[in-house]
Amino acid sequence: MNSSKFFTLKEARIGNNCPECYSNDSLELTLKQKLIETKFYKAITEETASELLCHNCEMQIFPVRWTDDIERVVDYHLRGLNIKTKSTKLKPIAWALITLGILLLVMVSLWAIGGISVAL
């Protein structure tokens, strides 16, 4: 169940010309941040991604095709972006395993020093 996905931080229409169809005001910039989710935890990373889509010709514009003007606008939006801080949240099953491990460690330690006697 390891899955990584990106969630949207910001969407903005930009007024640059599309490199494919040369249309004005049809480009939409989407800035995303990576989220990793497993059975035991959910984590937000510092990795970001940007996606540029033209609504006129319905094409995704990859960074190789970006003009200098588009790159400047993307950099401007990246500077003003409120990126969520890197964090990890443990799920209940992880907390249960940690608690069970600590409890088992305490029981073995007490048995080893003679604090607990086990009747068989």
PyMOL CGO cylinders between C-alpha atoms (Angstrom):
from pymol import cmd
from pymol.cgo import CYLINDER

trace = [
    CYLINDER, 0.00, 0.00, 0.00, 2.94, 2.34, -0.50, 0.3, 1, 1, 1, 1, 1, 1,
    CYLINDER, 2.94, 2.34, -0.50, 1.55, 5.22, -2.46, 0.3, 1, 1, 1, 1, 1, 1,
    CYLINDER, 1.55, 5.22, -2.46, 2.94, 8.59, -3.26, 0.3, 1, 1, 1, 1, 1, 1,
    CYLINDER, 2.94, 8.59, -3.26, 0.83, 11.31, -4.74, 0.3, 1, 1, 1, 1, 1, 1,
    CYLINDER, 0.83, 11.31, -4.74, 0.95, 15.04, -5.16, 0.3, 1, 1, 1, 1, 1, 1,
    CYLINDER, 0.95, 15.04, -5.16, -1.61, 17.42, -3.67, 0.3, 1, 1, 1, 1, 1, 1,
    CYLINDER, -1.61, 17.42, -3.67, -2.30, 20.86, -5.11, 0.3, 1, 1, 1, 1, 1, 1,
    CYLINDER, -2.30, 20.86, -5.11, -0.82, 23.86, -3.33, 0.3, 1, 1, 1, 1, 1, 1,
    CYLINDER, -0.82, 23.86, -3.33, -1.71, 26.56, -5.84, 0.3, 1, 1, 1, 1, 1, 1,
    CYLINDER, -1.71, 26.56, -5.84, -3.40, 27.00, -9.21, 0.3, 1, 1, 1, 1, 1, 1,
    CYLINDER, -3.40, 27.00, -9.21, -2.92, 30.18, -11.20, 0.3, 1, 1, 1, 1, 1, 1,
    CYLINDER, -2.92, 30.18, -11.20, -3.82, 31.43, -14.66, 0.3, 1, 1, 1, 1, 1, 1,
    CYLINDER, -3.82, 31.43, -14.66, -0.87, 33.11, -16.32, 0.3, 1, 1, 1, 1, 1, 1,
    CYLINDER, -0.87, 33.11, -16.32, -1.01, 35.62, -19.16, 0.3, 1, 1, 1, 1, 1, 1,
    CYLINDER, -1.01, 35.62, -19.16, 1.82, 34.26, -21.27, 0.3, 1, 1, 1, 1, 1, 1,
    CYLINDER, 1.82, 34.26, -21.27, 1.54, 32.93, -24.81, 0.3, 1, 1, 1, 1, 1, 1,
    CYLINDER, 1.54, 32.93, -24.81, 1.22, 29.19, -25.21, 0.3, 1, 1, 1, 1, 1, 1,
    CYLINDER, 1.22, 29.19, -25.21, 4.30, 27.78, -26.98, 0.3, 1, 1, 1, 1, 1, 1,
    CYLINDER, 4.30, 27.78, -26.98, 2.06, 25.38, -28.95, 0.3, 1, 1, 1, 1, 1, 1,
    CYLINDER, 2.06, 25.38, -28.95, -0.94, 27.45, -30.11, 0.3, 1, 1, 1, 1, 1, 1,
    CYLINDER, -0.94, 27.45, -30.11, 0.27, 31.00, -29.21, 0.3, 1, 1, 1, 1, 1, 1,
    CYLINDER, 0.27, 31.00, -29.21, -2.96, 31.74, -27.37, 0.3, 1, 1, 1, 1, 1, 1,
    CYLINDER, -2.96, 31.74, -27.37, -3.02, 34.40, -24.61, 0.3, 1, 1, 1, 1, 1, 1,
    CYLINDER, -3.02, 34.40, -24.61, -4.59, 33.82, -21.17, 0.3, 1, 1, 1, 1, 1, 1,
    CYLINDER, -4.59, 33.82, -21.17, -5.12, 30.09, -21.64, 0.3, 1, 1, 1, 1, 1, 1,
    CYLINDER, -5.12, 30.09, -21.64, -2.20, 28.77, -19.58, 0.3, 1, 1, 1, 1, 1, 1,
    CYLINDER, -2.20, 28.77, -19.58, -2.84, 27.39, -16.11, 0.3, 1, 1, 1, 1, 1, 1,
    CYLINDER, -2.84, 27.39, -16.11, 0.02, 26.71, -13.71, 0.3, 1, 1, 1, 1, 1, 1,
    CYLINDER, 0.02, 26.71, -13.71, -0.48, 24.09, -10.99, 0.3, 1, 1, 1, 1, 1, 1,
    CYLINDER, -0.48, 24.09, -10.99, 2.03, 23.73, -8.15, 0.3, 1, 1, 1, 1, 1, 1,
    CYLINDER, 2.03, 23.73, -8.15, 1.94, 20.51, -6.13, 0.3, 1, 1, 1, 1, 1, 1,
    CYLINDER, 1.94, 20.51, -6.13, 3.69, 18.93, -3.13, 0.3, 1, 1, 1, 1, 1, 1,
    CYLINDER, 3.69, 18.93, -3.13, 4.42, 15.23, -2.61, 0.3, 1, 1, 1, 1, 1, 1,
    CYLINDER, 4.42, 15.23, -2.61, 2.56, 13.12, -0.03, 0.3, 1, 1, 1, 1, 1, 1,
    CYLINDER, 2.56, 13.12, -0.03, 3.64, 9.56, 0.85, 0.3, 1, 1, 1, 1, 1, 1,
    CYLINDER, 3.64, 9.56, 0.85, 1.21, 7.18, 2.54, 0.3, 1, 1, 1, 1, 1, 1,
    CYLINDER, 1.21, 7.18, 2.54, 1.91, 3.66, 3.82, 0.3, 1, 1, 1, 1, 1, 1,
    CYLINDER, 1.91, 3.66, 3.82, 0.18, 1.31, 6.26, 0.3, 1, 1, 1, 1, 1, 1,
    CYLINDER, 0.18, 1.31, 6.26, 2.17, 2.77, 9.15, 0.3, 1, 1, 1, 1, 1, 1,
    CYLINDER, 2.17, 2.77, 9.15, 2.56, 6.49, 8.43, 0.3, 1, 1, 1, 1, 1, 1,
    CYLINDER, 2.56, 6.49, 8.43, 1.63, 9.47, 6.29, 0.3, 1, 1, 1, 1, 1, 1,
    CYLINDER, 1.63, 9.47, 6.29, 4.40, 11.93, 5.37, 0.3, 1, 1, 1, 1, 1, 1,
    CYLINDER, 4.40, 11.93, 5.37, 4.63, 15.24, 3.55, 0.3, 1, 1, 1, 1, 1, 1,
    CYLINDER, 4.63, 15.24, 3.55, 7.95, 15.74, 1.76, 0.3, 1, 1, 1, 1, 1, 1,
    CYLINDER, 7.95, 15.74, 1.76, 9.63, 18.93, 0.58, 0.3, 1, 1, 1, 1, 1, 1,
    CYLINDER, 9.63, 18.93, 0.58, 9.45, 17.80, -3.05, 0.3, 1, 1, 1, 1, 1, 1,
    CYLINDER, 9.45, 17.80, -3.05, 7.35, 20.04, -5.28, 0.3, 1, 1, 1, 1, 1, 1,
    CYLINDER, 7.35, 20.04, -5.28, 6.24, 19.72, -8.89, 0.3, 1, 1, 1, 1, 1, 1,
    CYLINDER, 6.24, 19.72, -8.89, 4.85, 22.19, -11.37, 0.3, 1, 1, 1, 1, 1, 1,
    CYLINDER, 4.85, 22.19, -11.37, 2.49, 21.50, -14.24, 0.3, 1, 1, 1, 1, 1, 1,
    CYLINDER, 2.49, 21.50, -14.24, 1.53, 23.85, -17.06, 0.3, 1, 1, 1, 1, 1, 1,
    CYLINDER, 1.53, 23.85, -17.06, -1.60, 23.21, -19.10, 0.3, 1, 1, 1, 1, 1, 1,
    CYLINDER, -1.60, 23.21, -19.10, -3.05, 25.15, -22.04, 0.3, 1, 1, 1, 1, 1, 1,
    CYLINDER, -3.05, 25.15, -22.04, -6.85, 25.19, -21.97, 0.3, 1, 1, 1, 1, 1, 1,
    CYLINDER, -6.85, 25.19, -21.97, -7.07, 26.34, -25.59, 0.3, 1, 1, 1, 1, 1, 1,
    CYLINDER, -7.07, 26.34, -25.59, -5.19, 23.47, -27.26, 0.3, 1, 1, 1, 1, 1, 1,
    CYLINDER, -5.19, 23.47, -27.26, -5.62, 21.07, -24.28, 0.3, 1, 1, 1, 1, 1, 1,
    CYLINDER, -5.62, 21.07, -24.28, -1.89, 20.29, -24.19, 0.3, 1, 1, 1, 1, 1, 1,
    CYLINDER, -1.89, 20.29, -24.19, 0.40, 19.92, -21.20, 0.3, 1, 1, 1, 1, 1, 1,
    CYLINDER, 0.40, 19.92, -21.20, 3.44, 22.14, -21.72, 0.3, 1, 1, 1, 1, 1, 1,
    CYLINDER, 3.44, 22.14, -21.72, 6.57, 20.43, -20.41, 0.3, 1, 1, 1, 1, 1, 1,
    CYLINDER, 6.57, 20.43, -20.41, 9.48, 22.48, -18.98, 0.3, 1, 1, 1, 1, 1, 1,
    CYLINDER, 9.48, 22.48, -18.98, 11.57, 21.83, -22.10, 0.3, 1, 1, 1, 1, 1, 1,
    CYLINDER, 11.57, 21.83, -22.10, 9.11, 23.95, -24.13, 0.3, 1, 1, 1, 1, 1, 1,
    CYLINDER, 9.11, 23.95, -24.13, 8.84, 26.80, -21.60, 0.3, 1, 1, 1, 1, 1, 1,
    CYLINDER, 8.84, 26.80, -21.60, 9.99, 30.18, -22.80, 0.3, 1, 1, 1, 1, 1, 1,
    CYLINDER, 9.99, 30.18, -22.80, 12.09, 32.54, -20.66, 0.3, 1, 1, 1, 1, 1, 1,
    CYLINDER, 12.09, 32.54, -20.66, 8.94, 34.54, -19.86, 0.3, 1, 1, 1, 1, 1, 1,
    CYLINDER, 8.94, 34.54, -19.86, 7.10, 31.44, -18.65, 0.3, 1, 1, 1, 1, 1, 1,
    CYLINDER, 7.10, 31.44, -18.65, 10.09, 30.42, -16.51, 0.3, 1, 1, 1, 1, 1, 1,
    CYLINDER, 10.09, 30.42, -16.51, 10.16, 33.85, -14.86, 0.3, 1, 1, 1, 1, 1, 1,
    CYLINDER, 10.16, 33.85, -14.86, 6.45, 33.67, -14.05, 0.3, 1, 1, 1, 1, 1, 1,
    CYLINDER, 6.45, 33.67, -14.05, 6.81, 30.14, -12.64, 0.3, 1, 1, 1, 1, 1, 1,
    CYLINDER, 6.81, 30.14, -12.64, 9.78, 31.28, -10.50, 0.3, 1, 1, 1, 1, 1, 1,
    CYLINDER, 9.78, 31.28, -10.50, 7.68, 34.21, -9.25, 0.3, 1, 1, 1, 1, 1, 1,
    CYLINDER, 7.68, 34.21, -9.25, 4.86, 31.88, -8.18, 0.3, 1, 1, 1, 1, 1, 1,
    CYLINDER, 4.86, 31.88, -8.18, 7.34, 29.46, -6.55, 0.3, 1, 1, 1, 1, 1, 1,
    CYLINDER, 7.34, 29.46, -6.55, 8.83, 32.27, -4.45, 0.3, 1, 1, 1, 1, 1, 1,
    CYLINDER, 8.83, 32.27, -4.45, 5.40, 33.25, -3.13, 0.3, 1, 1, 1, 1, 1, 1,
    CYLINDER, 5.40, 33.25, -3.13, 4.36, 29.67, -2.42, 0.3, 1, 1, 1, 1, 1, 1,
    CYLINDER, 4.36, 29.67, -2.42, 3.60, 28.54, 1.13, 0.3, 1, 1, 1, 1, 1, 1,
    CYLINDER, 3.60, 28.54, 1.13, 5.13, 25.07, 1.08, 0.3, 1, 1, 1, 1, 1, 1,
    CYLINDER, 5.13, 25.07, 1.08, 3.93, 22.87, 3.93, 0.3, 1, 1, 1, 1, 1, 1,
    CYLINDER, 3.93, 22.87, 3.93, 6.71, 21.81, 6.27, 0.3, 1, 1, 1, 1, 1, 1,
    CYLINDER, 6.71, 21.81, 6.27, 8.13, 18.32, 6.10, 0.3, 1, 1, 1, 1, 1, 1,
    CYLINDER, 8.13, 18.32, 6.10, 6.20, 16.14, 8.56, 0.3, 1, 1, 1, 1, 1, 1,
    CYLINDER, 6.20, 16.14, 8.56, 5.36, 12.55, 9.44, 0.3, 1, 1, 1, 1, 1, 1,
    CYLINDER, 5.36, 12.55, 9.44, 2.22, 11.30, 11.15, 0.3, 1, 1, 1, 1, 1, 1,
    CYLINDER, 2.22, 11.30, 11.15, 2.07, 7.78, 12.56, 0.3, 1, 1, 1, 1, 1, 1,
    CYLINDER, 2.07, 7.78, 12.56, -1.12, 5.80, 12.07, 0.3, 1, 1, 1, 1, 1, 1,
    CYLINDER, -1.12, 5.80, 12.07, -2.81, 3.84, 14.90, 0.3, 1, 1, 1, 1, 1, 1,
    CYLINDER, -2.81, 3.84, 14.90, -1.28, 0.50, 13.83, 0.3, 1, 1, 1, 1, 1, 1,
    CYLINDER, -1.28, 0.50, 13.83, 2.22, 1.99, 14.13, 0.3, 1, 1, 1, 1, 1, 1,
    CYLINDER, 2.22, 1.99, 14.13, 1.44, 3.30, 17.61, 0.3, 1, 1, 1, 1, 1, 1,
    CYLINDER, 1.44, 3.30, 17.61, 0.11, -0.15, 18.59, 0.3, 1, 1, 1, 1, 1, 1,
    CYLINDER, 0.11, -0.15, 18.59, 3.29, -1.87, 17.38, 0.3, 1, 1, 1, 1, 1, 1,
    CYLINDER, 3.29, -1.87, 17.38, 5.50, 0.64, 19.21, 0.3, 1, 1, 1, 1, 1, 1,
    CYLINDER, 5.50, 0.64, 19.21, 3.50, 0.18, 22.43, 0.3, 1, 1, 1, 1, 1, 1,
    CYLINDER, 3.50, 0.18, 22.43, 3.62, -3.61, 22.09, 0.3, 1, 1, 1, 1, 1, 1,
    CYLINDER, 3.62, -3.61, 22.09, 7.39, -3.50, 21.52, 0.3, 1, 1, 1, 1, 1, 1,
    CYLINDER, 7.39, -3.50, 21.52, 7.98, -1.30, 24.57, 0.3, 1, 1, 1, 1, 1, 1,
    CYLINDER, 7.98, -1.30, 24.57, 5.72, -3.49, 26.71, 0.3, 1, 1, 1, 1, 1, 1,
    CYLINDER, 5.72, -3.49, 26.71, 7.54, -6.63, 25.55, 0.3, 1, 1, 1, 1, 1, 1,
    CYLINDER, 7.54, -6.63, 25.55, 10.93, -5.01, 26.25, 0.3, 1, 1, 1, 1, 1, 1,
    CYLINDER, 10.93, -5.01, 26.25, 9.86, -4.03, 29.78, 0.3, 1, 1, 1, 1, 1, 1,
    CYLINDER, 9.86, -4.03, 29.78, 8.52, -7.54, 30.49, 0.3, 1, 1, 1, 1, 1, 1,
    CYLINDER, 8.52, -7.54, 30.49, 11.73, -9.22, 29.26, 0.3, 1, 1, 1, 1, 1, 1,
    CYLINDER, 11.73, -9.22, 29.26, 13.87, -6.77, 31.25, 0.3, 1, 1, 1, 1, 1, 1,
    CYLINDER, 13.87, -6.77, 31.25, 11.92, -7.37, 34.46, 0.3, 1, 1, 1, 1, 1, 1,
    CYLINDER, 11.92, -7.37, 34.46, 12.07, -11.14, 33.94, 0.3, 1, 1, 1, 1, 1, 1,
    CYLINDER, 12.07, -11.14, 33.94, 15.85, -10.97, 33.30, 0.3, 1, 1, 1, 1, 1, 1,
    CYLINDER, 15.85, -10.97, 33.30, 16.58, -9.08, 36.53, 0.3, 1, 1, 1, 1, 1, 1,
    CYLINDER, 16.58, -9.08, 36.53, 14.26, -11.29, 38.55, 0.3, 1, 1, 1, 1, 1, 1,
    CYLINDER, 14.26, -11.29, 38.55, 11.45, -8.78, 39.11, 0.3, 1, 1, 1, 1, 1, 1,
    CYLINDER, 11.45, -8.78, 39.11, 8.91, -11.17, 37.61, 0.3, 1, 1, 1, 1, 1, 1,
    CYLINDER, 8.91, -11.17, 37.61, 8.77, -14.91, 38.04, 0.3, 1, 1, 1, 1, 1, 1,
    CYLINDER, 8.77, -14.91, 38.04, 7.06, -16.98, 35.43, 0.3, 1, 1, 1, 1, 1, 1,
    CYLINDER, 7.06, -16.98, 35.43, 5.22, -20.06, 36.70, 0.3, 1, 1, 1, 1, 1, 1,
    CYLINDER, 5.22, -20.06, 36.70, 5.17, -22.88, 34.21, 0.3, 1, 1, 1, 1, 1, 1,
]
cmd.load_cgo(trace, "trace")
